[in-house]
Structures are given as structure tokens and as C-alpha cells.
Amino acid sequence: MGVAYNVIAAGAVNRYPFAVECLKHYEIDSASASASNNNPSPLELRAVLDDLTGYATDYQVSPGNWQALVEATTGLKFLRPGTLVCVVDYQGDETKPHIFYFDKGDLKLNILIVERLSRLCGPFYIFPDTGAKPLLVTPGTDPTKAVKEWKIG
């Protein structure tokens, strides 16, 4: 069984009670890392995903559903890093901001995607569904280093 990772803009965490409680539990001051950023739109997600070198993205978009399957383009198929990006409460408008989550997936790839997104939208928190400490991702976060240091339980 894998871990799902909820991703919320640092500037928007106060709108989500579970995120506020999680940050309080770990004694993280959300105001210190928060910017005026908002959650990304699916169009912003597309821009980041389409620009990932060495990865291919297959989109499944329909009323009430927005998902992107991201997979490396080289190596043995069953060993290729990949992830599934899922937009929450998608209503058909790709320009409106949404929270999203990774349904399991390669942790390094997940952090890479969020780091690239942070260049467009500002900092984000990644909340693992295990209840482990969230990770703050900002422009320049090194995914390899973050994976080694992050204790997701």
C-alpha cells in the first residue's frame, strides 16, 4: 500500500483545517512560510508536467475528473519512476486553482514536480496521508536531498 501526498500552497493552508492541525501538531508556523500564493490551476500543472525532460504525461480529463499519469520515458517499463497527479473537486475549468494530490508515485518525482510548480506559484506544503510531518517545497528545493532527509513514516 502506498502513500498519497496532498499538495497545498503555503499561502492557502489556512483554508484547510486538516492542514492547519497538521502544521500545529508539528509546531510549524504556517505564517512564516506562507506567501500570497494560491493553489495551482490545472493549466499550471500541465505547463510543469509538459516541461519535464525525460517524462511523458497522459492526461485523463472529463467532467469531475482531472488526472495526469507521469512516467519516465527510458528504462525498463516496470522500473520507470512515475506518479499519478489528481486534481481535487475539478469542475471543468482548467483556469481555476485547486488543491491536488499524488496517488502514491515516486517520491523524488513528486517533489520535483512540486519544486517546478513552486517556481510558478510560490511555496507548497506536501502532506503525506500517513500523518507524518509535512514538507515545505520552495524554488530550489533539491528532490534527492529532500527524499533523504524527509521522514514520512
PyMOL commands that set and color helices and strands:
alter all, ss='L'
color gray80, all
select helices_A, chain A and resi 10-15+17-25+30-33+42-50+77-79+107-121+143-149
alter helices_A, ss='H'
color red, helices_A
select strands_A, chain A and resi 4-9+55-62+65-72+82-87+100-103+124-128+135-137
alter strands_A, ss='S'
color yellow, strands_A
deselect
rebuild
show_as cartoon
